[in-house]
Amino acid sequence: YWESARHSYAAFESGQKSGSAEVYLHEIPGGQYTNMLFQATQMGLSDRWPQVKKAYREANLLLGDIVKVTPSSKTCGDLA
C-alpha cells in the first residue's frame, strides 16, 4: 500500500528517500532540512546546498550549539 501511495505524492518529494548520518554534521532537523532544500532550490542555489548546510552548522556553533526546537532552529536557519 505505502509503495503505491508514495507514487501519488511523488511531486512533493524532496529527493531524499532515506535518512543519512550526515545529519550529525550539520544538525538540521528533518522538517527544516527538506524546507531549506526546497527554498534553496527555488532560489537557484541547489548546486550550493553543501555550502548552505555548512553555513547552518557554523550558525549553530555561533549560537552555542543550541537545542533545535521550532523557534531556535528557525533562528539558526535564518542566520545561516
C-alpha positions in Angstrom: 0.0 0.0 0.0 2.6 2.6 1.0 4.7 2.0 -2.1 1.7 2.8 -4.3 0.7 5.7 -2.1 4.2 7.2 -2.4 3.7 7.5 -6.2 0.7 9.7 -5.6 2.8 12.1 -3.6 6.0 11.9 -5.7 5.6 15.6 -6.9 6.0 16.7 -3.3 9.2 14.6 -2.5 12.4 16.3 -1.6 14.5 13.7 -3.3 15.8 12.3 0.0 14.4 8.8 0.1 16.0 7.8 3.4 17.9 9.2 6.4 21.5 10.0 6.4 24.3 10.0 9.0 25.2 13.4 7.6 22.7 14.9 10.0 25.2 14.6 12.7 27.5 17.0 10.9 25.1 19.9 10.3 22.3 19.0 12.8 19.5 20.4 10.7 16.2 18.9 11.9 14.4 16.7 9.3 11.4 19.0 8.5 13.6 22.1 8.3 16.1 20.2 6.1 13.5 19.5 3.4 12.1 23.0 3.7 15.5 24.6 3.4 16.4 22.3 0.5 13.2 23.4 -1.3 13.9 27.1 -0.6 17.5 26.8 -1.8 16.3 25.0 -5.0 13.6 27.7 -5.6 16.3 30.4 -5.3 18.6 28.6 -7.7 21.0 27.6 -5.0 20.7 23.8 -5.2 24.2 23.5 -6.5 25.4 25.3 -3.4 23.4 23.1 -1.0 26.6 21.7 0.7 27.6 25.3 1.5 24.1 26.0 2.9 24.4 23.0 5.2 27.9 24.1 6.3 26.6 27.6 7.0 23.8 26.1 9.2 26.5 24.2 11.2 28.6 27.4 11.6 25.5 29.4 12.7 24.6 26.7 15.2 28.1 26.8 16.7 28.0 30.6 16.7 24.7 30.4 18.7 26.3 27.9 21.2 25.1 24.6 19.7 21.5 25.3 20.7 18.8 22.7 21.1 16.8 22.6 17.9 13.1 23.3 18.5 10.9 25.4 16.3 12.0 28.9 17.4 15.7 28.2 17.8 16.1 26.0 14.7 14.4 28.8 12.6 16.8 31.4 14.1 19.7 29.2 13.3 18.4 28.6 9.7 17.8 32.3 9.2 21.3 33.2 10.4 22.8 30.6 8.1 
